[in-house]
Amino acid sequence: MENFQKYSNEVIELLKQMISIKSLSKEEDDVANVMESFLKDKKLTVNRRGNNMWVWAAEKDINKPTILLNSHIDTVKASSKWTYPPFEPTLIGDNLYGLGSNDAGGPLVSLLATFLLLSEKKQPYNLVFAATAEEEISGKNGVVIILDELAPITLGIVGEPTQMQMAVAEKGLLVLDCTAKGKAGHAARNEGVNAIYEALQDIAWFKSYQFPEVSELFGPVKMTVTQIEAGSQHNVVPDTCKFVVDVRLNEKYRNQQAADIIQSFVECEVKPRSTRLNSSSISLDHPIVQRGLELGRTYYGSPTTSDQALMNFTTLKMGPGDSARSHTADEYIKLSEIKEGIKLYFDLLNNLKLKH
């Protein structure tokens, strides 16, 4: 890797520049412009849709598989607990502090440097790098709006902080709005049908039911009733009781499948807010997982969601940094983590053979 140090230094400077720009979800225009300018300075042909950009290492060959390197440019809001300025890159020793440094600036620029290194020689696959928007809110104008332009994709590397270990599965998220119906009546008389009591039967089911398919990585599907609302005044039997259920799915179930199973058991009306954030997994026999094991990487199941949930092809979530630092005050990434990430990404992907 002749240009390893050169690209490492360049992308670290790019990350510092990105930290200095406010880039909340749906407000990524300025940081997207900086990324586009960097890519154009590398004489790459930049494709852009909204605040999503992608570049190819070479002209696409339909006879080769395609690997996507992807991470996001948006951040969450900075909390009031920061002791360092969140929009000023602050380097103390090996630690680079700043909002978005860890989630997911470090993984993003590490993938970018890896893309530049891999592009320097012919690979047995098409290679595309994409920096995308709205990941933190699973937005509809994020990576999903460009996937058709890149298809078919054989393998996606999703850059998120995993300490460069392999997240071979990711939990799905399903939020259910449930409504139990009754009949209004006066609380002083024996009349009406209490919707709260109707809801309690279903809530007891959510507490006790176990989906039959249990994951080796995640264990069982987890369902938690998190909100409840009913009644208008103390002397009226409520005719409606609404409650919310948070469902975290293992990789054995798709969201719509789980919603259908739930509705078949309960009496209340069940409405998923979205079925987009599905669970995902990659086989342990996959060539990139096997190569990762050879490189001393471990694997695990990730409980947090990412844009991986929106991709209908094989993906591996992996990147420098630590997810425990994400969305916290004084977020940071170590420069040594970025450099290690670039090296490990390169060793994982260089001359990787995939079936097309």
DATA-V197739 format. One record per backbone hydrogen bond with DSSP energy under -1.0 kcal/mol. CO is the residue of the C=O (numbers start at 1). NH is the residue of the N-H. E is the energy in kcal/mol with one decimal. If there is no record, write none. Layout:
co=CO nh=NH e=E
co=CO nh=NH e=E
This chain:
co=1 nh=4 e=-1.7
co=3 nh=7 e=-2.8
co=4 nh=8 e=-2.5
co=5 nh=9 e=-2.5
co=6 nh=10 e=-2.1
co=7 nh=11 e=-2.7
co=8 nh=12 e=-1.9
co=9 nh=13 e=-1.9
co=10 nh=14 e=-2.0
co=11 nh=15 e=-2.4
co=12 nh=16 e=-2.1
co=13 nh=17 e=-2.0
co=14 nh=18 e=-2.4
co=15 nh=19 e=-2.5
co=16 nh=20 e=-1.3
co=18 nh=21 e=-1.6
co=23 nh=75 e=-1.9
co=24 nh=27 e=-2.7
co=28 nh=32 e=-2.8
co=29 nh=33 e=-2.0
co=30 nh=34 e=-1.7
co=31 nh=35 e=-2.2
co=32 nh=36 e=-2.7
co=33 nh=37 e=-2.3
co=34 nh=38 e=-2.2
co=35 nh=39 e=-2.3
co=36 nh=40 e=-2.3
co=37 nh=41 e=-2.1
co=39 nh=44 e=-1.7
co=40 nh=43 e=-2.0
co=47 nh=54 e=-2.2
co=49 nh=52 e=-1.8
co=52 nh=49 e=-2.6
co=53 nh=131 e=-2.0
co=54 nh=47 e=-2.4
co=55 nh=129 e=-2.5
co=61 nh=64 e=-2.1
co=65 nh=126 e=-3.3
co=66 nh=154 e=-2.0
co=66 nh=155 e=-1.8
co=67 nh=128 e=-2.2
co=68 nh=157 e=-3.3
co=69 nh=130 e=-2.9
co=70 nh=159 e=-3.4
co=71 nh=132 e=-2.2
co=75 nh=25 e=-1.1
co=85 nh=88 e=-1.8
co=86 nh=99 e=-2.9
co=90 nh=97 e=-3.1
co=92 nh=95 e=-2.1
co=94 nh=335 e=-2.7
co=95 nh=92 e=-2.6
co=96 nh=333 e=-1.9
co=97 nh=90 e=-2.0
co=98 nh=101 e=-2.2
co=100 nh=105 e=-2.6
co=101 nh=106 e=-2.1
co=104 nh=108 e=-2.6
co=105 nh=109 e=-2.7
co=106 nh=110 e=-1.9
co=107 nh=111 e=-2.3
co=108 nh=112 e=-2.0
co=109 nh=113 e=-2.4
co=110 nh=114 e=-2.1
co=111 nh=115 e=-2.6
co=112 nh=116 e=-2.1
co=113 nh=117 e=-2.2
co=114 nh=118 e=-3.0
co=115 nh=119 e=-1.8
co=117 nh=120 e=-1.2
co=118 nh=121 e=-1.2
co=126 nh=67 e=-2.9
co=127 nh=57 e=-2.6
co=128 nh=69 e=-2.9
co=129 nh=55 e=-2.2
co=130 nh=71 e=-1.5
co=131 nh=53 e=-2.6
co=132 nh=73 e=-2.7
co=134 nh=139 e=-2.8
co=135 nh=138 e=-1.4
co=142 nh=145 e=-1.7
co=143 nh=146 e=-1.8
co=147 nh=151 e=-1.4
co=155 nh=68 e=-2.7
co=156 nh=316 e=-2.4
co=157 nh=70 e=-2.7
co=158 nh=318 e=-2.3
co=162 nh=165 e=-1.5
co=166 nh=168 e=-1.2
co=166 nh=300 e=-2.2
co=167 nh=317 e=-1.6
co=168 nh=282 e=-2.3
co=169 nh=302 e=-3.3
co=170 nh=280 e=-1.8
co=172 nh=249 e=-1.8
co=174 nh=247 e=-2.7
co=175 nh=273 e=-2.8
co=176 nh=245 e=-2.2
co=177 nh=271 e=-2.1
co=178 nh=243 e=-2.4
co=179 nh=269 e=-2.8
co=180 nh=241 e=-2.2
co=183 nh=193 e=-2.1
co=185 nh=237 e=-3.4
co=186 nh=189 e=-1.3
co=189 nh=191 e=-2.1
co=193 nh=183 e=-2.6
co=194 nh=198 e=-1.8
co=195 nh=199 e=-2.5
co=196 nh=200 e=-2.3
co=197 nh=201 e=-1.2
co=198 nh=202 e=-1.0
co=199 nh=203 e=-2.9
co=200 nh=204 e=-2.3
co=201 nh=205 e=-1.3
co=202 nh=206 e=-2.5
co=203 nh=207 e=-1.9
co=204 nh=208 e=-1.6
co=205 nh=209 e=-2.9
co=215 nh=219 e=-1.6
co=219 nh=215 e=-2.4
co=222 nh=248 e=-3.0
co=224 nh=246 e=-3.2
co=227 nh=244 e=-2.1
co=229 nh=242 e=-2.9
co=233 nh=236 e=-1.4
co=235 nh=187 e=-2.7
co=238 nh=195 e=-2.6
co=239 nh=182 e=-2.9
co=241 nh=180 e=-3.1
co=242 nh=229 e=-3.0
co=243 nh=178 e=-3.1
co=244 nh=226 e=-2.3
co=244 nh=227 e=-1.1
co=245 nh=176 e=-2.7
co=246 nh=224 e=-2.4
co=247 nh=174 e=-2.4
co=248 nh=222 e=-2.3
co=249 nh=172 e=-2.2
co=250 nh=253 e=-1.5
co=254 nh=258 e=-2.2
co=255 nh=259 e=-2.6
co=256 nh=260 e=-2.3
co=257 nh=261 e=-2.0
co=258 nh=262 e=-2.6
co=259 nh=263 e=-2.4
co=260 nh=264 e=-1.5
co=262 nh=265 e=-1.5
co=262 nh=266 e=-1.7
co=269 nh=179 e=-2.2
co=271 nh=177 e=-2.7
co=276 nh=278 e=-1.9
co=277 nh=173 e=-2.6
co=280 nh=170 e=-2.2
co=283 nh=286 e=-1.6
co=286 nh=290 e=-2.5
co=287 nh=291 e=-2.2
co=288 nh=292 e=-2.2
co=289 nh=293 e=-2.3
co=290 nh=294 e=-1.9
co=291 nh=295 e=-1.5
co=292 nh=297 e=-2.8
co=293 nh=296 e=-1.6
co=298 nh=166 e=-2.8
co=300 nh=168 e=-1.7
co=302 nh=171 e=-2.3
co=306 nh=309 e=-1.9
co=307 nh=310 e=-1.9
co=308 nh=311 e=-1.5
co=309 nh=278 e=-1.1
co=314 nh=156 e=-2.1
co=316 nh=158 e=-2.5
co=317 nh=167 e=-2.6
co=319 nh=162 e=-2.4
co=319 nh=164 e=-2.7
co=321 nh=163 e=-2.2
co=322 nh=325 e=-2.1
co=325 nh=328 e=-1.3
co=331 nh=98 e=-2.1
co=333 nh=96 e=-3.1
co=334 nh=338 e=-1.7
co=335 nh=339 e=-2.2
co=336 nh=340 e=-2.4
co=337 nh=341 e=-2.6
co=338 nh=342 e=-2.3
co=339 nh=343 e=-2.1
co=340 nh=344 e=-2.7
co=341 nh=345 e=-2.9
co=342 nh=346 e=-2.5
co=343 nh=347 e=-2.5
co=344 nh=348 e=-2.3
co=345 nh=349 e=-2.1
co=346 nh=350 e=-2.9
co=349 nh=352 e=-2.1
